[in-house]
Amino acid sequence: MRQTGYLNLGLVLVTMCLAACGPNRMSMAPAREFPQRVTDGRAELRWECSRTEAGEVRIEGVANNPFFPQPIRGLQVQVFGVDSHGVSVRRASARTRDFLIRTNGPSPFEATFMPASTDVRYDIMYVYRIDEGRRLSDRGGEERSFARDICSDLKS
């Protein structure tokens, strides 16, 4: 009788572990490779820039939490088209598919926009919230990171 109880407990624990992994994390398909990458030590963004047939700029990528044990919350990506004077002339925003990005749980994002004729480069800012245990980080839990000239390989 006692062995049956342990067997049932073991099955319940295995089932809970598999459910926690979720279908995205159990996939054996190889991860898509992206040529561009930036990290701030907690969140990591990888992306690729391309042009659509209509001339739009498309930035496809994934946000990941490869290092930090606490989940990243509500990551938003903002792309800025910048002119030769350093002035932002275009802006596009995107959110990751998943609100919570757990450790090694990449979440895709995509931003597509029509560039301005004066754009000379594209910069990216990503913003997210993270709880450090029971207290919020020094900035009230909001983290901001920035990368410059993110589509340097994009053909004009």
Stockholm file with secondary structure:
# STOCKHOLM 1.0

chainA/1-156         MRQTGYLNLGLVLVTMCLAACGPNRMSMAPAREFPQRVTDGRAELRWECSRTEAGEVRIEGVANNPFFPQPIRGLQVQVFGVDSHGVSVRRASARTRDFLIRTNGPSPFEATFMPASTDVRYDIMYVYRIDEGRRLSDRGGEERSFARDICSDLKS
#=GR chainA/1-156 SS CHHHHHHHHHHHHHHHHHHHHHHHHHCCSCCCCCSEEEECSSCEEEEEEEECTTSCEEEEEEEEBSSCSSCEEEEEEEEEEECTTSCEEEEEEEECSCSEECBTCCEEEEEEECCCTTCCEEEEEEEEEEEETTEECTTTTEEEEEESCTTTTCCC
#=GC SS_cons         CHHHHHHHHHHHHHHHHHHHHHHHHHCCSCCCCCSEEEECSSCEEEEEEEECTTSCEEEEEEEEBSSCSSCEEEEEEEEEEECTTSCEEEEEEEECSCSEECBTCCEEEEEEECCCTTCCEEEEEEEEEEEETTEECTTTTEEEEEESCTTTTCCC
//
